[in-house]
């Protein structure tokens, strides 16, 4: 392969940030392997098909292939004796560097060329030989259908394990097959661990499941009157939540706070922040209607405020003096 093509690839790789896909020869892989390792260490996904002759692979090429594979890249190789190799690299699905140079007068649609090279890559992977990094380290894929659930709901755990002799699911401490899934009821917060063992090498993957057993939104009511120096926390009715009795002409400060994501709104106030407060003066019985939307459900919360009625002291009625009756006068005489 000409040096001009190699230099163009090296320059293009420098600008890659996400994905490198292509078909190249083993000699070209040697020339750009250092640049590939640098990009792979920075998180760039490498996906290559290596064109090689029907000869045993050299130690250097083998080490390069295994090193890329061990870093998470998908590497294939194809035995090929042809001298006319169609090589290319797709950089971040935007730039294509091809071994087939086109004349400047010929305009080429870059998007169609990228699409054609991607199709060619996928078709060749069906007959290519994948390079697997045989380090002995178990490879684990472990996922949960949900990571936030309402207490009492079920979740599904799914896993796939390679290069392992035994797999254990914790905290249940049960032996499971290499590939499988299971339904588990969640009542409290739980940390699941999938532990795979290959001889003396142990790998683990963990998933934390949050069990939500509360409303996720709390209200606090503070009142202030002329007799109080500041605000005082007011407790709701012990048997009827969200019902408050307040003195007349008192200032009310309503606080609310959430411990999860959601949308909070009040019928008259509209949408509000999930954490905040509001000060007001309530002169008559009032009801505030809140709607609390989360990923689980929709809750309607009504806060009732009742004004305590002051009892006015009743005036004592004056008794008129009794007038003596004639009967009593006659009775007093001997």
Secondary structure by P-SEA (a helix, b strand, c coil): ccaaaaaaaaaaaaaccccccccccaaaaaaaaaaaaaaaaabbbbbbbbbbccccccaaaaaaaaaaaaabbbbbbbbccccccbbbbbcccccccccccccccccccaaaaaaaaaaaaaaaaacbbbbbbccccbbbbbbbccccccccbbbbbbbccccccccccccccccccccccbbbbbccbbbbbbbbbcccbbbbbbbbbbbbccccbbbbbbbbcccccbbbbbbcccccccbbbbccbbbbbbbbbbcbbbbbbcccccccccccbbbbbbcccbbbbbbbbcccbbbbbbbbbbbbbbbcbbbbbbbccccccaaaaaaacc
